[in-house]
C-alpha cells in the first residue's frame, strides 16, 4: 500500500492557524485590515502604483476577489485607484498617507510572525524549507496556468 502524503493537509492547517494568529496580532497593533488584505498591502509596500492586473498576478487573487478587497481598502483609506498617466485604460493602485503611517506596525507584525514560524529552525533548514515552498508554488502555478488555457 502506498504511503499517504499529508503535505496538502498540513499546508491547509498551517494556513488556518496562521490566519488566526495574524488576525490577533493585527488587532493587538490596532491595524484594521485582515490577513488577506495584508497580502495586498505587502505587494504594494514593494511596488507602489502598481496596475491591478499585476497586483492580481503577484497576490494570486482572482480579479473579482481582488476588486471587492480593494473596494474595502479604498473605503478604509489605505489605497487609492488612480489612472495611469501613460495609458488611461490602466488603473494603478497607490498607497495612501494612512497606509504609510501604519507601515511600521505592519512590519513589526510580519517580524513577529517570522519569529513564530521559524522558532527552532537553523538557517539551513529555513533555506531548504523556503526552497521547497517555492517549488510547490511553482508546481501549483504551472498547473493552474495549464488548466486555464
N, C-alpha and C positions, 0 to 999 in steps of 0.2 A: 504494500500500500504506500502511495506517495505521501510524503510529509506535507501537511497543510501549512502553508505560509500565512503569516498573520501581519505582514507589513502594512497592508491597506487598513486593516482594523486598528493597528497601533497608531498609524498616522491620524485616523479619524478621532481616536480618543485623545491624542495629543492636541489636535486642533480644538476639540471641545474644551479641554482643560485650559489651554492657552487663552481661548476667548474669555472664559470665566475669570481667570486671574488678571488678564489685561483689562477687562471691564472694571474690575475692582480697583486696579492701580490707577486707571484714568480718573475714576471718581475721587480717589484719595488725593490726586493732584488737581482737583477741580477742573478737569478737562471734560467738556460736554459732548465729545464725539464718541462714537462706538468703534470697536476694533476694525470693522470693515471700512469705515470712513477713514480710520487711521492709515489703512493701506493706501488709500488715495493720497492722503496728505504726505505720506512717506515719499511717494514718487514726486510730488510737487516740490518738496524740500530740495530735491536734487535737480529738478527741471522746472523751474517756474516758467509760466507762459507756454505751456505745452498744449498741442492740439488734442482735442477729446479722443480722436482715433488712436493717437499714440498712448494716451493715458489708458485706454481700454486694453491695448496690447500689453503694456507694462504691468497692469494690475491683474490681467487675465479675467477681467469682468466683462460681461456682455454689455453692449451699449444700452439696452433697456434697463438693466440693473444700475449701471453707472449713472444714467440720466436721473433716476429718482434719488440716488445718493447725492449727486451734485446739487440737485434742487434743494435738498435739506442743508447741505453745507453752505450753499449760497444764501439761503434764508437765515442761517445762523451767523453769517458774516465772515466765514472762513475763506471763501473763494469768490471770485468774480469771473463771469464769462465776458470775454472781450473779442471783437472781430480782429482777425489778423490784418495788419496794415498792407501786406503783400497780396493777400487773397481773401476778400471779404466773405467768401463762402466757408472759410475755415474759422472755427470758433476756438479761441485759446482759453485756457484756464489760468488764472493769475491769483497768486496768494494775496491776502489782504493784510492790513496792519494788525488786525486781531490775531490772525494766524501767526504772524511773526512774534507777537507778544507771548504766545503760548508755546513757541518752538522749544525753549529751554526745558519746559515741563515735559514735552513730548520726548525729548532726548533723554531726560532722566528716566522716564518710564521705560524707554527702549533699553537703556543700560541695565535697569533692574531686571527686565525680562531676560536679557542675555545672561546675566549672572545666575538667574534661576535655571535656565536651560542647561548651562554648561558646568554647573557645580559638580566637582569631582572628575571632570574630564581633563586630560592632558591636551596640550596644544596640538600634538599629532593626532589624537583621537578626534578633536574638533575639526581639523583639516580634512581627515578622511570622511567623517560624517557629512560635512558640507559638500564634499565631492560626490558622495553617494546621493545626496539630496538633489544636487544639480543634474545628475544622470537620470534620476527618477523623473524630475521635472521635464527634462528634455524628452524622455520617452513619452510622457503624457502629452506634451505639446505636439510632438510629431504624430501621435495617434489622433489627436483632435484635429490637427491640420489635414491629415489624410481623410478623416471622416467627413470633414466639411467641404471636400472637393466635389 
